[in-house]
Amino acid sequence: MGELGAVLVDCHCHLCAPEFDHDREAVLEKAKQANVKALVVVAEHSGEFEKIMQLSERYDGFVQPCLGVHPVQGLSPEDQRSVTLKDLDIALPIIENYKDQLLAIGEVGLDFSPRFAGTAEQKEEQKQVFIRQIQLAKRLNLPLNVHSRSAGRPTINLLKEQGADQVLLHAFDGRPAVAMEGVRAGFFFSIPPSIIRSQQKQKLVEQLPLSSICLETDAPALGPEKQVRNEPHNIWVSAKYIAQVKGIPVETVLDATTQNALRLFPRLRPLLQK
């Protein structure tokens, strides 16, 4: 093991989701008991920003805030829609206000699922929203926490075109060959507990070098069991399964993924070395 011991970083989760409103404190405590040292909490829309910042203030250091505008907007599945530049315009002043307290800009990216991006116009507007947030992250020298559902290659291409270099591609659903283009660009890929039931994620981990892998839960989504609320303590499921796929000790996975998280999010280093 390296200098940090067996500590874990959940590089992408949604702790301010309504699914946690009734027991958030217990969920956070369970994560601490599982030796999770930091939760990288991402936003999807500006309505979550204040809640995330309050949570990060309350759990100083343990909850690391990311603010950004997701390519899919809507508070419930019924009213979900593709993002617009107006959504971004509402969010940007709030992000600017908190820029010095942020770990990263996220969750941002592209989602070309047919129900959200059925037209060329919707795809183009998603790209424009994404480009402006890539430029913001570069100006603030912050990493990007990126969503790329059904849009692996366009997302990686756009990141490269825009010169982004501090990038986490979360729960990547594309082919390993496409992911390797991201690896060559220096991007990281975080793996959720749903790997135990996803052949695509298993094939992805087979191909990805350990030096490019981080851990995530995407809680409350992408858990070990379908339709069951996921929690940050399940990050151990990701670590153990990656070890199994790679044929290496879980300690090696823990050490490498934590060091990778520190390379991507250098602001974590003082926290993890306490």
Solvent accessible surface area in square Angstrom, and as a share of the most:
residue,aa,sasa,rsa
1,M,117,0.52
2,G,32,0.30
3,E,124,0.55
4,L,19,0.10
5,G,28,0.27
6,A,39,0.30
7,V,12,0.07
8,L,0,0.00
9,V,5,0.03
10,D,0,0.00
11,C,1,0.00
12,H,0,0.00
13,C,0,0.00
14,H,15,0.07
15,L,0,0.00
16,C,4,0.03
17,A,9,0.07
18,P,98,0.62
19,E,84,0.38
20,F,0,0.00
21,D,80,0.41
22,H,151,0.67
23,D,38,0.20
24,R,36,0.13
25,E,101,0.45
26,A,60,0.46
27,V,2,0.01
28,L,2,0.01
29,E,83,0.37
30,K,95,0.40
31,A,0,0.00
32,K,85,0.36
33,Q,143,0.63
34,A,22,0.17
35,N,53,0.27
36,V,2,0.01
37,K,82,0.35
38,A,0,0.00
39,L,0,0.00
40,V,0,0.00
41,V,0,0.00
42,V,2,0.01
43,A,0,0.00
44,E,52,0.24
45,H,32,0.14
46,S,29,0.18
47,G,64,0.62
48,E,23,0.10
49,F,0,0.00
50,E,84,0.38
51,K,74,0.31
52,I,0,0.00
53,M,8,0.04
54,Q,121,0.54
55,L,14,0.07
56,S,12,0.08
57,E,134,0.60
58,R,160,0.59
59,Y,31,0.12
60,D,124,0.64
61,G,13,0.13
62,F,18,0.08
63,V,2,0.01
64,Q,24,0.10
65,P,7,0.04
66,C,0,0.00
67,L,0,0.00
68,G,0,0.00
69,V,2,0.01
70,H,11,0.05
71,P,1,0.01
72,V,7,0.04
73,Q,12,0.05
74,G,25,0.24
75,L,148,0.74
76,S,38,0.24
77,P,90,0.56
78,E,150,0.67
79,D,81,0.42
80,Q,66,0.29
81,R,107,0.39
82,S,9,0.06
83,V,3,0.02
84,T,46,0.27
85,L,57,0.28
86,K,147,0.62
87,D,20,0.10
88,L,0,0.00
89,D,74,0.38
90,I,95,0.48
91,A,0,0.00
92,L,36,0.18
93,P,84,0.53
94,I,46,0.24
95,I,0,0.00
96,E,53,0.24
97,N,108,0.55
98,Y,36,0.14
99,K,74,0.31
100,D,118,0.61
101,Q,101,0.45
102,L,1,0.01
103,L,3,0.01
104,A,0,0.00
105,I,0,0.00
106,G,0,0.00
107,E,2,0.01
108,V,0,0.00
109,G,4,0.03
110,L,0,0.00
111,D,0,0.00
112,F,27,0.11
113,S,14,0.09
114,P,114,0.71
115,R,159,0.58
116,F,8,0.03
117,A,3,0.02
118,G,58,0.56
119,T,64,0.37
120,A,77,0.60
121,E,130,0.58
122,Q,66,0.29
123,K,73,0.31
124,E,86,0.38
125,E,56,0.25
126,Q,0,0.00
127,K,63,0.27
128,Q,68,0.30
129,V,3,0.02
130,F,1,0.00
131,I,28,0.14
132,R,88,0.32
133,Q,0,0.00
134,I,0,0.00
135,Q,92,0.41
136,L,10,0.05
137,A,1,0.01
138,K,105,0.44
139,R,149,0.54
140,L,30,0.15
141,N,109,0.56
142,L,5,0.03
143,P,5,0.03
144,L,3,0.02
145,N,0,0.00
146,V,0,0.00
147,H,16,0.07
148,S,4,0.03
149,R,102,0.37
150,S,65,0.42
151,A,2,0.02
152,G,9,0.09
153,R,101,0.37
154,P,45,0.29
155,T,0,0.00
156,I,0,0.00
157,N,58,0.30
158,L,13,0.07
159,L,0,0.00
160,K,93,0.40
161,E,127,0.57
162,Q,44,0.20
163,G,42,0.40
164,A,9,0.07
165,D,102,0.53
166,Q,50,0.22
167,V,0,0.00
168,L,0,0.00
169,L,0,0.00
170,H,10,0.04
171,A,16,0.12
172,F,1,0.00
173,D,54,0.28
174,G,17,0.16
175,R,142,0.52
176,P,31,0.20
177,A,56,0.44
178,V,8,0.05
179,A,0,0.00
180,M,48,0.21
181,E,36,0.16
182,G,0,0.00
183,V,27,0.15
184,R,173,0.63
185,A,38,0.30
186,G,43,0.41
187,F,2,0.01
188,F,17,0.07
189,F,0,0.00
190,S,0,0.00
191,I,0,0.00
192,P,0,0.00
193,P,0,0.00
194,S,5,0.03
195,I,0,0.00
196,I,70,0.35
197,R,104,0.38
198,S,25,0.16
199,Q,137,0.61
200,Q,53,0.23
201,K,15,0.06
202,Q,37,0.16
203,K,114,0.48
204,L,0,0.00
205,V,0,0.00
206,E,105,0.47
207,Q,103,0.46
208,L,1,0.01
209,P,47,0.29
210,L,37,0.19
211,S,63,0.41
212,S,10,0.06
213,I,0,0.00
214,C,0,0.00
215,L,3,0.02
216,E,0,0.00
217,T,0,0.00
218,D,12,0.06
219,A,0,0.00
220,P,24,0.15
221,A,50,0.38
222,L,58,0.29
223,G,2,0.02
224,P,29,0.18
225,E,110,0.49
226,K,140,0.60
227,Q,171,0.76
228,V,81,0.46
229,R,72,0.26
230,N,1,0.00
231,E,18,0.08
232,P,0,0.00
233,H,53,0.24
234,N,23,0.12
235,I,0,0.00
236,W,62,0.22
237,V,40,0.23
238,S,0,0.00
239,A,0,0.00
240,K,118,0.50
241,Y,44,0.17
242,I,0,0.00
243,A,9,0.07
244,Q,129,0.57
245,V,42,0.24
246,K,54,0.23
247,G,67,0.64
248,I,52,0.26
249,P,81,0.51
250,V,37,0.21
251,E,86,0.38
252,T,58,0.34
253,V,0,0.00
254,L,3,0.02
255,D,31,0.16
256,A,23,0.18
257,T,4,0.02
258,T,3,0.02
259,Q,47,0.21
260,N,5,0.02
261,A,0,0.00
262,L,2,0.01
263,R,146,0.53
264,L,3,0.02
265,F,1,0.00
266,P,74,0.46
267,R,115,0.42
268,L,0,0.00
269,R,87,0.32
270,P,91,0.57
271,L,33,0.17
272,L,12,0.06
273,Q,89,0.40
274,K,191,0.81
